Amino acid sequence: MPVLSDDPSSLDTLPTPCLVLDADRMDRNITRLRGHLDGLGVGMRPHLKTAKSVEVAQRLMPTPQGPATVSTLQEARRFAEAGVRDILYAVGISPAKLPEILALRAQGVDLAIVLDSVEQAEAVAAASRAAGTAIPALIEIDCDDHRSGVQPGDAVRLRAIGAALAQGGALRGVMTHAGGSYRARGAAELRACADAERDAVLSAARTLRAAGHDCPVISVGSTPTAHHATDLSGVTEVRAGVFVFFDLVMAGIGICSVDDIALSVLATVIGHQREKGWILVDAGWMAMSRDRGTAKQDVDQGYGLVCDRDGRPYGDLILVDANQEHGIIALRPGASGMLPDLAVGDRVRILPNHACATGAQHDRYHVVRAGSDTVEAVWPRFGGW
């Protein structure tokens, strides 16, 4: 693992706040999902939007060339530069981005796009004709009214998009994302979400094939459904991203345990407000993000669950509030017990609500192994669009 020699090599000497990655937990998370999907006979196209790191991506992808999923053109550029050649840009395409799509494809990157309207398909077909090369597209299907996409039963719209693409582009298949699964609770609900996700794209594919269109790719994916799918017959690939690190939202849904969360923010105690029951740390929302995804779950984790320096949770100790650079640690409302005896200068690690959002606040991972305070490597991560 590459190490930046100018970085401190211990959790006790790192400047805080900073991002810590437990490589043992990460590897275990990857192995778990890969084994589950292997058992279902379907391949994985991991979503790299959570990682935004070449080093993490190399552990996630089946091969160094991919396949991979991205959510920004910046991700497509960076991973293409690192040798990834099979990429799905899984956000609805805007016509202004088509020249860069074509430029990346001209560099030998099999970059496919996503769309859900006739207008987008017509723009893709026109750009393809002008360039003399077809841009492959997947039609996004709305499997649960979560966000964008064509309703799986809307045969008229599906046929119209397929016909528009046939004028110059290339219909590669259909895809969906069961974002509604984040609201599910319990194995039965999560299995139902996975079944609905599968059934939606299979139905759309049948409509397109009946209209004379090839539909070779049937793509599904979300971390909750990927882990609870029991039958993926007819599906060609599964996309998931946050499983690589997991987070408190995923733990709240029941996809993982707190002990599976591989990402944390290392912070230093900078003060106390003892009469209020507060411990102050140097990690505010600029380090943790403002994501409060657990607020609607059964257990509200505030801005993050507080652990000791070695990553062991203190129980009901959370980051109850956050200013830009100040974090306020206190017992969870309604909890009994005592605050830990943390002095100014002591260090804690805070598990995030949303790994993608917290990761986005930092430019590198400090990689450790379970039970060790040694920073084995520093892996750069990037942001931007």
N, C-alpha and C positions, 0 to 999 in steps of 0.2 A: 504494500500500500504506500503511495507516495506521501512523503512527509515534507512540510515546509519547515526548513531548518530554523527559521527565525521565530517560530512559534514556541511558547512554553510547552513542556512535555508532561505536565501534571495538572489535575483538576484544582490543585491548591495554588497554582501559579498563573492560571489563565486569567486574562482580563475579563471582567464581567460587565454586563451580561453577555453570554455567548451560547451557542447552540451545541449540544452534546448528543452524539449518536451512539447508542449501544449496538455494536455490530453483531453481537451474539443474538440479541432479540430480533434485529432486522433479518438476519439469515434464517432464523427459525420461522419468522412470519412468511418469508418467501417460500421456504420449503413446504410449509403447511398448505398454502393455496395451490402451489404447483402440483403437489401430490393429490389434492382433491380433484383438480381438473384433469389430471392424468387418468384418474379412476373413472371419470365420466367420458373419456375419449375425446376431449376437446382441447385445442391449443390456447395459449394465453398471449394476448397483445397488451402488455402492461402499459398503463398510463403513466407517463413520466412527469406529469405536471406537479405531483407532490415532491418528487426528488429534485428536479431541476439540477441534476448533477451527473456528469458523465460516469464517475466512479460508481455511483449507486445504480445508474442505468445498466452498466455492464453486469451487475449482479442480478438485475431484474429480468433482462431480455433473454429469450431462449438462445440467441446467438449474438455476436457482436454487431451484426448487420440488422438486427431486429427480429421480429416485428415490434413496432412501438406505436403508442398513441401520444399525441401532444395536444395542447390547448392554445398555444400561441405560435406565431411564426418565428419568434425568437427561439423557442424550443426546437422547432424544426431546423433552423439554421445551425444551432449549436450542436445538436445531435448528428446532423448531417456532416458537419465538420469533423466529428469524431468517428465517422465511418458508418453510421446507421443509414441503411438504404431502403428500408420498408417502413413507411411512416403514414399514419392516418392523422390528419388535422381535424380533430373532432369538435369543431365549433362551426356553426353555420357560416358559409363563405360569403364575403362581400365582394362585389365585382372589382373594387379597387385593389384587392389582394391577389387577383389572378395573375398579373405579370410576375410577381415573385414566386407564385406557385409554379409557373412555367419555367422560370429561371432555375429553381431548385431541381425540377424534373430534368432540365437540360444538363444538369451536373451528374445525372445518373441516379437520382433519388426517386424511388417509386412513391411519390407523395400523392395520396388520395385526399379528397375533400368531402365535406358533408353539406347537404342542402335539404330544404323542405318546401320549396316553392317553385312554381313555373318560371317566375322572374329570374331566380338564381340559375335555374337550369338553362334558360335561354342565354343568359350572360356567359355561362360556362361553354355552351355550344359555340357561341360567336367567337369567344377567345380561342377556343380550340381550332376552329376553322382558320382564323387569322394566323395562328402559329403553325398550322399544318400538323398538329399532333393532338391527340385526344387527351383531355384531362379526366381521369377517372373519378367518379363521384358515388357516394353512398347516400341513399335517401334516409333521412332521419324519421323514425317512427315514434309517435307519442304513445307510450305504453301505459301511462298512469296519470295523465293530466298534470304532470309535474312542471313542464317547461315548454320547449319547442317540439316541433315534429308534426308529421301527418298522422291523423287517426288511422289505425290499421284497417278499419272498415271503409275508409273513404276511397273507393275504387276509382271514382272519376278523377280525383286529384292525383292519385298514384299513376294512373295511366297517362295523364297529361304531362306530368313531370318526366316520365319515361320517354314519351314521344318527343318532348323538347330536347332531352339529352341526346336522343338518337340523331339529331340534326348536326351533331359535331362532337359532342363529348362522349363519355363512355359510362354506362351504368354498371358499377362494380357490385352493387348489392344494397342491403338495407342494414341499418344499425339503430339501436335504441339504448337509452340509459334509464334505469329504474330509480330515478331520484326520489320517488315517493317512498322507497324502501327505508329511507332514513327516519320515517315516521312510524315504521313498523316496530312491534315489540313481540318477542317470543318466536320460537322456532316455526310454529305453524303459520304465523303471519308472514314471516320472511320467506318460507317455502312458497307460499301463495304469490308473493311478489315475484319470485324467480320464475314461477310457472307463467305468470301473466306477461312477464318480459319476453320469455321465449315464444309464447303463443302469438304475441303481437307481431313480431318480426316474421315468423313463419307464415302468418296470415297475409301480411303485406307481400311477401315473396311469392306466394301462390297467385295473388292478383297480378303481379307484374309478369310472371311466367306465362299465365294464361293469355296475357296481352302480347306475347311473343318476345318478351325481353329476357335476356340472360340475367341471372341473379346469383352469381357464384358465392358471394360473401354474405353470411348471416351473422351479424356481430351484436353481442349483448354485453352489458357490463355495468356493475357497481360493486363496491366491496361487500355490502350486505348480501346481495343476491348471489354473487360469485361463491360465497362460502356456504350458502344454503340451497343451492340448486341440487336437485337429485336426478334430473333427467334433462339433458341438453341435446337430445336427438334432433338432428337437422341444423344445429348451430355449428358454425365453423370456427368461431373465436370468442374469447371472453376478455373484456377490458376491465381492469380495476387498477386503482392507484394508491389510495391511502393505506391499503393493507400492508405496504412495505414498512411503515412506521406504526400504524394505528394511532389512536388518540382517545381522549375522554368521551367524545361523542360516540365513537365506535364501541367503547366499553359500555356506555349507557344503553346502546341498542342491544348489546349482548353478543356482539361479533367477536370480542376478545376480552381478556381480563386486563386489569391495570398493569399486571406484571408483563404483559406483551408489548406495552408501549415503549418504543425504542427511542423516541425523541424527547428531549427535555431542554429546558433553559437553565443554565447555571447562573446563580445570582448570589450576591453578597449582602449580608445584613448590614444596614447602615444606620439603624436607630430603633428606638422604641417609643411607643405611647402607652405606657403600662396601665394608666388609669382607663384607657379605652380597650385594652386587650389586643393591642396592635404590635406587630413587628414590621419594621420598614426594610425593604430590600431595594436594590438598584435595578430591578427589572419591572418596568411599567408596561403600558400597552405598546410602546415602540418595540419592546422585546418580545411580548407575548401575542400581540395583535389585539384588536377589539372584539374578536369573535367570541360570542357568548352562546355557542351552540348547545350547551348543556342546560341552559336556563329553562327550556321547555321539556326537559326530561325529568324523570322521577327524582334524580339526584342532581342538584345544581352545584357545579364545581367552581362557580365564580369565574375567575380568569385562569384557573389552573389548580391542580392538586399538588401540594407541597411535599417534597421528599427530602431525606437527608442527602448529604453530599454523595453518598454511594447509591442513591436512587431508591431507597426504601421509604414508602409513604409514611407520614406521621399520623395517619388516620384521618381525622376530620379537620385537618389544617389545610386551608385553601387560600388562594390569592383573592380576597374578598372585593378588592377595589384596585384600580390602577389609574394613575396619572401618566403623563407622557414618559417620565423616567423614574417615577416612584411606584413601587408596588406595596400594597398593604396586606400583610398576612395576618389572619385571625382564625379562630375556630369557626367552623360552619355554623350558621344560625341554628339554634336549638340543640347544638351539641354540648355534651358535658365533657369534663376533663380539663386538663391543664395545658397551657402553652409549653412547648419545649423550651429548655433553657438555652437560648441562642444569643451569643454575645455579638457585639459589633465586630465585624470581620469574619464571622462564621459563614459557611457557604451552604446553600440549599440547591436542590434541583426541582424545577416546576414542570409538571407534565401538562401539555397543551390541550385545550378543547379541540382545536382543529389543526392537525399537523401541517396542512398546506399553508394556512394563514400564518402560523407562527414561523414556519420555515422561511416564508417570504420576507421576514424582517431581518434576515441574516445573510451573510455572503459566504459562509463556510460551515462545514461540519467538523467538530472535534470528535474524533472516533476513539471510543474506548471499548473495552471488553468487560463483561459482567464481573464484578468483584475486584476490578482494578481501577486505580486512579491515574494510570499512565495513558497519556494521549498517544495512541499508536500512529495516527495519521491525521492530516488536515485535508479535507476534500472540498474544493471550491464548489459553490453553487451560484446560480445566476438568476436574474430577474428580468423584467422588461417584456416588451411585446414585439 
